[in-house]
Amino acid sequence: MRGPRMRVIVNGQSYELDAGTLLTDAARRIGIEPDARGLAFAVDGEVIPRDEVRRRELREGQRVEIVAAIQGG
């Protein structure tokens, strides 16, 4: 039997995830390796410190942005 589900928005796309899904698991769900260098994470507009990313649980309706720094010149 499946546990409770929730909806979150990740990079503008709506996803149905298990309640209590970690930020890192949400990143993997959209094909991003959360341990990659140069990534920044924000939840509801708040930047999440790198040392908190692995333990941050998401809640219903939250908006997540995951961005990668692009090097250029």
N, C-alpha and C positions, 0 to 999 in steps of 0.2 A: 504494500500500500504506500502511496506517495504522501509525503508530508505537505505542510502548508506551502503555498507558492506566493510570489510577490512579483510586481512589475517594477522595473527600473529602466531608466533611459541611459544608455551608454553611447557616447559620441553621437547623440541625436537619434538613435534607434531604440525602440522599445523592445525589451526582453522580459520573458517570464522566467524567473529563477527560483530556486528553493529558498525559503525564508532562511535568513542568516548566512547567505552566500558571502564569502569574503571578496574584497576588492580584487585580489589577485585572481580568483576564480572567474570573476566577471571579465577580466582582461583576457584570460585564456579563451573564454567563450567566444570572444570576437576575433580571436586569432592573434592576440598580442602576447608575447612572452613578457610577463611583468618584471622579470629580473634583468631585462635588456638595459643597456646603458642609455642615458639621455631621455628617459621617460619622466613625465610629470603627471601626477594624479590629482584630480580635484573632485570633491563631492559637494554638491549644492553650492558651488562657487568657492569652497574652502580648499586651499591647497593642502594636501596630506603629506606630512613629513615622511621621507623615505623609510625611516625606521618604524612607522605605523602602518605602512601599506599592507604588510603581510597579515596583520591582525584586525584590520578594519572590516567590520561586518556592515553589510548594506541593509537598508530598510525600505519598505514599500514606498514607491513614488520618488525615490531619490534620483538625482541627475548626476551622472558620472561623466567626467571628461578625462580622456587619456591622450596626452599629446607627446610627440617625439620632437626633440630638438633636431633641427636640420642644419648641417654645416654647409657653409657656402662662402662665396666671396665675390 
